[in-house]
């Protein structure tokens, strides 16, 4: 009953349950991770500009700065623990978050520490959160969480999804409408940034060359490029998720060694950056073993 708008191209960026994708008949392959992500906004003692992430046996928990002493929590965990966390009061939930961040890991270099994964993944996609730096190997503890503010904590199911094609004639998908991944260090939004960069470049090229930018042949250039790149990165992140959930000391030492090699090679970092975002300056990326996620 509303107004009818006619356009040569519809860009669907409407989330993982995309209406645009459904109406265009674009199918996707998907599978559940068997986890839920608990999210909310919390207040902290003192402001901070650093994003922290810790890997627990049940999944990662992240504290992401917003402004003025407020931060967002994204806690990926089992279905049972998510239900328990949702039932807690504002201060009770804060106590659980503080315990998750500040309790001593079972093994010094095992899966429970802050490690280098958050720094590596966020750096490799070239979308860094501005943060203070106090030294390459200096540990900086997360701030104490006071309580949940605003809406109470809620959870949503985690699943991997990737569409079989990013486009049909006159329709193209980007961001979560095209793919959903496990929220490791906020990589979903970074892959989405890469989609937008590639789509804008494709449309500009078509306009400059006098081609129809909504034509299927034009949109397929974007689709094929991003589908291959994102499929590789999504699979890699799935593998990293499995590796970083392991509590075995030999595997922990091996992954830290691998991150050290990655940090020393600008060539490797440039190759990986190319899969996620075209705006990164990989020569300035520091992966390392810093205890602080930057």
C-alpha positions in Angstrom: 0.0 0.0 0.0 3.0 2.3 0.1 4.7 4.3 -2.6 6.3 2.4 -5.5 9.9 3.3 -6.4 11.5 2.2 -9.6 15.3 1.8 -9.8 17.7 -0.1 -12.2 19.6 -1.6 -9.2 18.7 -2.7 -5.7 21.5 -3.2 -3.3 20.6 -5.6 -0.5 22.4 -4.8 2.7 19.5 -5.8 5.0 21.1 -8.3 7.3 21.4 -12.1 7.6 17.7 -12.6 7.1 17.7 -10.5 3.9 14.3 -9.7 2.4 16.0 -8.6 -0.8 17.8 -12.0 -1.1 14.6 -13.9 -0.5 12.6 -11.8 -3.0 15.4 -12.2 -5.6 15.4 -16.0 -5.1 19.1 -16.0 -4.1 19.8 -19.2 -2.1 22.5 -19.8 0.5 24.4 -22.6 2.1 24.4 -22.5 5.9 25.1 -24.4 9.1 24.7 -23.7 12.8 27.7 -23.2 15.1 25.7 -24.6 18.0 26.4 -21.4 20.0 24.7 -18.2 20.9 26.1 -14.7 21.2 25.1 -12.7 24.2 25.2 -8.9 23.6 24.5 -5.8 25.6 25.9 -2.4 26.5 27.8 -2.0 29.8 29.4 0.8 31.8 33.0 0.5 32.9 35.2 2.0 35.5 37.0 4.7 33.5 36.8 5.1 29.8 39.0 3.2 27.4 39.7 3.1 23.6 40.9 -0.5 23.4 39.0 -3.5 22.2 39.7 -6.6 24.3 38.9 -10.3 23.5 39.5 -13.4 25.5 39.2 -16.9 24.3 37.4 -19.3 26.7 36.8 -23.0 26.3 33.2 -22.2 25.4 34.0 -19.4 23.0 35.4 -15.8 22.8 34.1 -12.8 24.9 34.8 -9.3 23.6 34.6 -5.9 25.2 34.3 -3.2 22.5 34.6 0.5 23.4 31.7 2.9 22.4 32.2 6.2 24.2 32.1 8.0 27.5 32.8 4.9 29.6 30.3 2.7 27.8 31.2 -0.5 25.9 29.5 -3.3 24.1 29.8 -7.0 25.1 29.7 -9.8 22.6 30.0 -13.2 24.4 29.9 -16.3 22.2 29.1 -19.3 24.3 27.0 -22.5 24.6 23.2 -22.4 24.4 22.9 -23.4 28.1 25.3 -20.7 29.3 23.7 -18.1 27.1 20.3 -18.9 28.7 21.9 -18.6 32.2 23.6 -15.3 31.3 20.3 -13.8 29.9 18.6 -14.5 33.3 21.0 -12.5 35.3 20.5 -9.0 36.7 22.6 -6.0 35.5 25.3 -6.2 38.2 25.2 -10.1 38.3 26.0 -10.1 34.6 28.8 -7.6 35.1 30.3 -9.9 37.7 30.3 -12.8 35.3 32.0 -10.7 32.6 34.7 -9.6 35.0 35.3 -13.2 36.1 35.5 -14.2 32.4 38.1 -11.5 31.6 40.2 -11.5 34.8 40.3 -15.1 36.0 43.6 -16.9 35.4 43.7 -19.2 32.4 44.2 -22.9 33.1 47.4 -22.8 31.1 49.7 -19.8 30.7 49.9 -20.2 26.9 46.7 -22.2 26.4 43.4 -21.2 24.9 42.2 -19.1 27.8 44.6 -16.1 27.4 44.2 -12.9 25.5 46.7 -14.1 22.9 47.4 -12.5 19.5 44.3 -13.6 17.6 42.3 -10.5 18.1 45.2 -8.2 17.1 46.0 -10.4 14.1 42.5 -10.7 12.6 41.5 -7.1 13.2 44.9 -5.9 11.8 44.8 -8.1 8.8 41.5 -6.7 7.7 42.8 -3.2 8.0 40.0 -1.8 10.1 41.7 -1.0 13.3 40.0 0.5 16.3 42.0 3.5 17.5 43.7 2.6 20.7 46.5 3.4 23.0 49.8 1.5 22.7 52.1 1.1 25.6 54.6 -1.4 24.2 54.7 -4.5 22.1 54.5 -7.1 24.8 53.1 -5.2 27.7 49.9 -6.6 29.2 47.0 -4.2 29.6 44.1 -5.5 31.7 40.5 -4.8 30.5 38.6 -2.2 32.6 36.2 -3.4 35.3 32.6 -3.7 34.1 30.1 -2.1 36.5 26.7 -3.1 35.2 24.5 -3.5 32.1 22.9 -0.3 30.9 19.9 0.2 28.7 18.3 -2.9 27.4 19.0 -6.2 29.3 21.4 -8.6 27.7 20.0 -10.8 24.9 21.3 -13.5 22.7 21.0 -14.7 19.1 22.0 -18.0 17.4 25.4 -18.1 15.6 25.5 -19.6 12.2 27.7 -19.6 9.1 25.9 -18.6 5.9 27.2 -17.8 2.4 25.0 -17.1 -0.6 25.5 -19.1 -3.8 25.7 -15.9 -5.8 25.8 -12.3 -4.8 23.6 -11.0 -7.6 20.7 -11.4 -10.0 19.9 -8.9 -12.8 19.1 -5.6 -11.1 19.9 -7.0 -7.6 23.1 -7.3 -5.7 23.9 -8.3 -2.1 26.6 -7.0 0.3 27.5 -7.5 3.9 25.5 -9.8 6.2 22.9 -10.2 3.5 25.5 -12.2 1.6 27.4 -13.9 4.4 27.3 -14.5 8.1 30.3 -15.7 10.2 31.3 -16.3 13.7 32.0 -13.0 15.5 35.7 -13.4 15.8 37.2 -9.9 16.5 34.4 -8.2 14.5 35.4 -9.6 11.2 31.8 -9.7 9.8 31.7 -5.9 9.5 35.2 -5.8 8.0 34.3 -8.3 5.2 31.2 -6.1 4.6 33.5 -3.1 4.1 35.4 -5.1 1.5 32.1 -5.9 -0.3 31.2 -2.2 -0.5 34.7 -1.2 -1.8 34.5 -3.9 -4.5 30.9 -3.0 -5.5 31.6 0.7 -5.7 34.7 0.0 -7.9 32.6 -2.3 -10.2 29.8 0.3 -10.6 32.3 3.1 -11.2 34.1 1.0 -13.9 30.8 0.3 -15.6 29.8 4.0 -15.6 33.2 5.2 -16.9 33.2 2.6 -19.7 29.6 3.3 -20.7 28.3 -0.1 -19.6 25.0 -0.9 -17.9 25.9 -1.1 -14.2 22.8 -3.1 -13.3 23.4 -5.7 -16.1 24.1 -9.3 -14.8 27.4 -9.5 -16.6 28.6 -6.4 -14.8 27.4 -7.5 -11.4 28.9 -10.9 -11.9 32.4 -9.3 -11.9 31.7 -8.1 -8.3 30.0 -11.4 -7.3 32.8 -13.7 -8.5 35.5 -11.6 -6.9 33.9 -11.3 -3.5 32.5 -14.8 -3.3 35.9 -16.4 -3.8 37.7 -14.0 -1.5 35.0 -14.2 1.3 34.7 -18.0 1.0 38.5 -18.4 1.6 38.4 -16.0 4.6 35.3 -17.5 6.1 36.8 -21.0 6.0 40.1 -19.6 7.5 38.2 -18.0 10.3 36.3 -21.2 11.0 39.7 -23.0 11.2 41.1 -20.4 13.5 38.0 -20.7 15.8 38.7 -24.4 16.2 42.4 -23.9 16.8 41.9 -21.2 19.4 39.3 -23.2 21.3 41.8 -26.0 21.8 43.4 -26.2 25.3 46.3 -28.3 24.2 49.7 -26.6 25.0 51.5 -27.9 21.9 48.8 -26.4 19.6 49.0 -23.2 21.6 52.7 -22.9 21.1 52.4 -23.8 17.4 49.7 -21.1 16.7 51.8 -18.4 18.5 54.8 -19.4 16.4 52.7 -19.1 13.3 51.5 -15.6 14.3 55.2 -14.6 14.8 56.0 -15.6 11.3 53.0 -13.8 10.0 54.0 -10.6 11.9 57.5 -10.6 10.3 56.2 -11.0 6.7 54.7 -8.0 5.0 54.2 -10.1 1.9 52.0 -12.6 3.7 50.1 -9.8 5.4 49.5 -8.0 2.1 48.2 -11.2 0.5 45.7 -11.7 3.4 44.7 -8.1 3.5 43.7 -8.4 -0.2 41.0 -10.9 0.7 39.3 -8.7 3.3 39.7 -5.1 2.6 41.3 -2.9 -0.1 42.0 0.0 2.2 44.6 -1.5 4.6 48.3 -0.5 4.8 49.7 -3.9 5.6 53.3 -2.6 6.1 52.0 -0.9 9.3 50.3 -3.9 10.7 51.7 -5.5 13.9 50.4 -8.9 14.6 52.8 -10.1 17.3 52.1 -11.7 20.6 50.9 -8.6 22.4 48.6 -9.2 25.3 46.7 -6.1 24.3 44.2 -6.3 21.5 44.6 -3.3 19.2 
